[in-house]
Structures are given as C-alpha cells and as structure tokens.
C-alpha cells in the first residue's frame, strides 16, 4: 500500500472541485449556489452566497482531508487526541481561505459575480462550541497541529446551542439563546456510521464469564448514542487537514410506536428528548442539582465516545490492545475530560478483559493532563451520591484506583495519614466528593501547567503532594495562540507590513518577528505602524457605534479589557480607576487629562451574581461618564456586548493598552494578553500567568507593571488582610467607593451596588483595594508615555517584535517533543513515483 493518495489525473490536469484558480472557484461557487442552495445568482441572498462559497472551500479542504487520512493509515502514524469540553474555533470561512492560500482568488471570483467577499464573511455565525480561553486555546492548538503536520484529532461535543448570546438591557446582562445552527453549518460532515453507545445509571453485578473469569456487568438505566460530526481543520499552506470530531447525542430508539399507538404521545418521544439534551447546550447552569447532573453526563458522554472511537481506529489499523499507547496519546484539556482515566480502564478491563495491571499501564502511558487553574473552586469535584447514581461502574473503578494508589502513598510515607487524606481521590471532609484533578493526575504520565509561574505554583499548592511523589511527571508548557487568525486574518494591514519588512516566513516562524527590533526607531516605519493602528481603531469605533450607539474618538488611547467577567480578573479595579478619573474631572473640569476610550467585553456565568453586578456597574459608569458635560468627551466607557472570536477580530488589532490586571497567582496563563501583544498593544498588568513571560520577553521598560506578587498576596492574606485600612489611607479610593455606593451610577438606587461595595470593604478576596494605589500610579505612567508619540510607537513595535514565544506552534512543538513523542507526517496530494 502506498502512503499517498492519487488526486490528480495522469495528465496532470487540475481535478474537479479542488482547483484554486479564479475560474475554477467561480464555476464551483455558481454550481453550489444552484445545486446545494437551489438559487440562481439574480435572487441569491448574501447567506446563499456564503453557503455556496463555504461549500466550495470545503471541497478543497476535503481533498486534503482524504489524503491526510490515507497517509496516516498507510504509515501507521501515532495520533495526538486532544480532548476538550470546548473548541472556540470562531468563524471558519476567512481562516480557511487564508490557510488554503486562496483568499485573493476567492475575492476575485466573487467580484466577477458582483458579490463582495467582506459582506459574505460577515454573514457567518460564531460557532457556539466554546466560551473563553480554554476553548480558544484548544482551537489554536488544532490549527497548529495541522500547520505543523502533526497527526491529530480533536474530540469534543457538538453543542446545538452555545453558552448564550449576550445582550445588554438597561445595563444588565441578558442571556439569549445562541442559535448558531439555525441556518445550517456547511463545515460539518455528519458520520452516522461512526456512532457509539454510552450507558448511564442502573446497577452493576459481579459475574463469571464463559471462560470462568471474574468480571463486572453494568446494567444501565438508559443508554445514549453518540454520533460523530466532523469538521475538517486545514493547516496553513500545507496539505495536512486534520479532523475536529464532535459528538452529537441521539436516542437509541427515538420514537416508541407502541406508546404512540396507546395514546401516550409524550412518552413516545421521551427517550429522544432526554438523550438529545446531552449535547443541547454548552455549560448548563450547574447551580441546581439537575445542572450538575447534566454537566457530569456531558463530560462522560464525549469522553466515552472519544475513547471508543480510538479503540475502533486501533482495530482498523490491525493493532493489538497492548499497542494502544504507542498509537494514541490523549491530552486532557483541564478536568472536564478527566473521567477518561476511569472510562479507559472500564473499556479495557470490562469490555476487553485486559488484566488490571496491564490496563493501568496502558491508561497511564496514553493520557496526559493539562491543568488550567489554581482556584480550588474551579478544580472539579462531584458529590458521591450523584456520581453513584449516574455512573455506578465508574465509581467502582475509581474506588479500586484509589485503593491501590493509597497503598503506594502509605508505603512511601508511612504513618502520614494527613497526606493520605489529602491525596485520596475521595474528599471526605464534609459531604464526600470525587476529586477529578486528582484522578487526572494519578492516571496520567505527564501533568503540565500553562505558564512558568502557574506550573511552579501548581507544584507548590493544589498538586503539591503529587509533585513530591512524582516530580518527573510535572512540567510547564506555556500557552500560545495562532498568528494565522489573530494577525493575518484580523489585522491584514499589519500582516502586509510584516511581509514587506521581514518576509512572509513569520507566519509559521513567529521568532522572525524579532527582526522588527531594527525598525523600532525608523521614523518612516513608525508612521506606517501608526497609520495601520489608526485604521484598526476607526474600524472598531464604527463597530462600537453600530453595537452600542456610543461614539468614540479613534484618536484617544484605546484601553481595553476583554475576557470572562470574574472577580479574580478584576474588571472592578479598572472600573474604580475610571471613577477616580471622573472624580478628578468633576473637581477640575480644566484638568489636562489624556483622552481615553475604555472598552470592556466578556460574559458572566448566569449564576454568578457578583460578575453580573460588575457588568451592571461598568454600564452604569458608562451612562454617567459618557453624558457628563464636565468630561467633555475626554473619557468614554464602552461595554461591548457578546464578546466572541468574531468581535475579537476588531478588538485586538485596535488596542493601545491591554488590561491584564488579575490578582497575582490566580490567572493560570491568559491568552488574550498574547493576542494583544502580537498586535502591538502595550500591557499594564500584574506578575500573573503569562504576564511574567511577556514582560521577560519585551523588557520591563516596555511593560507597565504594578501590584503585589503572588508571594506578597499570600503574605498579606496570612497577616490578616483588612481592606478597610486601604480605604482609610487613600482619599481617592474612599471617594470612588462612596460615589458607587451612593447610587451615582445606579440612577440613585443606593442599594444596587451595595453587595459589591460591601464585599470589597469587608472581604475583598482578590485584593482589589490593596492594589488600587499602585494601579492608579502606574496608569499615570501610561498617560505620560502616551503623550510621547514616538516613544509609544517604539514600545508598540517592540511588543510585536518579542511576541514570537507565544505562538501556539511553539507550544504544540513542545507537547510533541516533551509529552506526546509524535513527529510530523508530510502529506502529498499526488502519488509519488
């Protein structure tokens, strides 16, 4: 069997449906418009044109996808499987045009049909497959895996509805159903032949099989079918096209004719409704018990389908079970897929009668775990009654894993019962709970953090006991982001300038950006740099006006904080600074103040009351500040609704200042900070997450550092932190809090923000008030730097120049080398002689 697929005719003629030329694209667009959309050009809507172009592009991807699969099978390639509850892939059309290198030809082909490509690109819905940094990281990694020609499959859930679309009504976040699939998804390929059954509930019993072997039989209460939905993921200007395989839940028997004929119409479709709920929505609210049950069921569902698929592929390759870890490596993206440890053991021990010790060795060698948080509340645990009721066989396996593991701990640390209790998979303090981070750590051969500081803190805090037991398993792989989407696609002006200045190779070798260092003081280059930034700011200003009705000045300093709304990310610290500036202007309307446009964006979890209140505060401040004549337009505050990848294309390139102000030691890494940096934004931030490495790369003189370090944060807390003391010592801080508490930003309602103010005054878990003075002082330095246009532009250029480390290509190369032991496989589209 050859390892390449013949995709060209012997004469070398360009095959149908895969030609990259303008004429071929134009022909296929019209064919798809007629044959798939059922429209002729004169009556086609913009959405019809989008679908026609998307299918045309997908055709060109599928030739690569088939060739990629063919080569992997022929060469027996080891495959990286990335298991993630989220894949925030963003709109696909523009990214695929760039990766295939046919963007210009597609534009010309549409123009010949009197259609504008930018209008078509704007039609595409944001895929509702993720929420924040976790899902965006997974998407960046899938892009890099294909670009680096690494055999890979991404595994997740095909959510029918995303987390929610965010609207702002009367200043409050309102959650609206994200119907991203209502007009169809041209990138998705349904694979009804690739389907697996997943059990829930019921009971287990010990039995003896026909060969006299002891085994456990799980009799479930009900079973759900998972069906594969594939999205091709092409690499940048290579033939590799890997697959994102997402699982859609279906009923095993979707319609009960007997119930229907008996007149019980609701019961006739009950199984269908219950089964399809599993993949209905991303992150259901887990405040109620039903939400917790659904989230655990979702996690088990996609993990079980994914592992069963890997075993299916192993059989197709003709490989024995003993070779599983040599053919597949599975990366667990946070604790959501950590049930894979127990499920792979079940599949091996129960379904394939592999002896326990051999199965454990296969499991441990196959799995690796990425930790994304140090927050104890974010390290998933599940109550024992819930786990027992939903996954009885998995709990038995976890008990056995725990029994054997704790024997090892007792042998290593005799008499240390406290250590045994801390390391147990079952937390017995209070109501018993299963510790999923512990399960992932015990069952993996490698555990990595996602920034240098985070990885060290991980070993010192939440996983300290495990790091002492197995120091060789712990390592760091700093996160990265793809420059294809977040520079080439979202910032075409900058991409063109980089091409002309340092050559096109930077796109796949971001270290080449360092060559910009030699242009940082070039006045002509600075002028072009500023012109591109100004164009991006004008583009965002237009977007802001359209979305919010707020008119902002593109000449102002664009000070931007976009990320999930959470107390530890400290959007309220930023808000306090804005209130401080506002108070200064009210006292002295003639004050010389650097004009600023503050832009916020991000979603709050529906059940997170304090985060929702922070959004309301920001909008309340905007309402007052933007309309006060004393401000004179020198300050503008914007909450940009529904922050997502599509909107991020406008936001990152336009930023002058990136707010990365989380409490030191709380942010694992951050990836928004990297996207801002790549696009020339300067950072004001704490020594938290990847900020540490960003500052190391760009230099202290090009980074606005403030605030307590992670060690200082812990010392302050141990000493008995009293936030009110910081208020009493700082008149501006006291005035700002009084203004908020008094109802200035809540239309006179003094009670609205009382929970937020009281929390800061009496608890302040993330030390907002402790860092306030340092933050305000550093913002003064920002204003001074902004006044010197040449200095600011130089700093902006250098931020981009030293962003090379933060490419997801670098991160994936480290995973391949240090954890997965996988090498690239080059794909050819024609038979080799």
Secondary structure by P-SEA (a helix, b strand, c coil): cccccccccccccccccccccaaaaaaaaaaaaccccccccccccaaaaaaaaaaaaaaaaaaaaaaaaaaaaaabbbbbbbbbccccccccaaaaaaaaccaaaaaaaaaaacccaaaaaaacccccccccaaaaaaaaaaaaaaaacccbbbbbbbcccccbbbbbcccbbbbccccccccccccccccccbbbbbbcccbbbbbbcccbbbbbbbbccbbbbbbbbbbbbbcccccbbbbbbbbbbbbcccccaaaaaaccccccaaaaaaaaccccccccccccaaaaaaaaaaaaaaaaaaaaaaaaaaaaaccccccccccbbbbbccccccaaaaaaaaaaaccccccaaaaaaaaaacbbbbbccccccccbbbbaaaaaaccaaaaaaaaaaaaaaaaaaaaacccaaaaaaaaccccccccbbbbaaaaaaaaccbbbbccaaaaaaaaaccaaaaaaaccccbbbbbbbbbcccccccccaaaaaaaaaccccccccccccccccccccccaaaaaaaaaaaaaaaaaaaaaaaaaccbbbbccccbbbbbccccccccaaaaaaaaaaaaaaaaacccccccbbbbbbbbbcccccaaaaaaaaaaaaaaaaaaccccccccbbbbbcccccaaaaaaccccccccccccccccccccaaaaaaaaaccccccccccaaaaaaaaacccccccccccaaaaaaaaaacccaaaaaaacaaaaaaaaaaaaccccccccccaaaaaaaaacccccccccaaaaaaaaaaaaaaaaacaaaaaaaaaaaaaacccccaaaaaaaaaccccbbbbbbbbccccc
